[in-house]
Amino acid sequence: MTDVNAAAPADPDEGRAAAAVVWLLYLLAIPSANVLAVVGVIVAYVARDGSSPWVRRHFDSQIALFWSTIVWFILLTVLIIVSGILSLIIIGIPFLIAAGLAMLVLFIWFTVKSVIGLINVVQRRQP
């Protein structure tokens, strides 16, 4: 006889749709001035507790991607501001160019990680 109070096995795809939405929000973050990335990380924090283990890894990856990108964005923004000020005396121009290129690489990295994450969710693979 089965126990009526026993919990039913969790859906192996529980939270998968939310994980896909977060990856999509991340992909739309750059055109939206990163507002949608903030919405995405909030969704990831809210949805990760009720998700299956493989989907939770996606949420953990999304949260880690968000915070690492924010840290690099802040550091590069400070470097761009300081380099912009120093470029008035010409010494900051190489640093301004390097920081601008690094910011471009950061945006490309964020986008590529988001595309790969979305593909992995669609194919039911871990990040």
ABEGO torsion letter per residue (X at the ends): XBBAABBBBBBAABGAAAAAAAAAAAAAAAAAGGAAAAAAAAAAAAAAAABBAAAAAAAAAAAAAAAAAAAAAAAAAAAAAAAAAAAAAGAAAAAAAAAAAAAAAAAAAAAAAAAAAAAAAAAGBBX
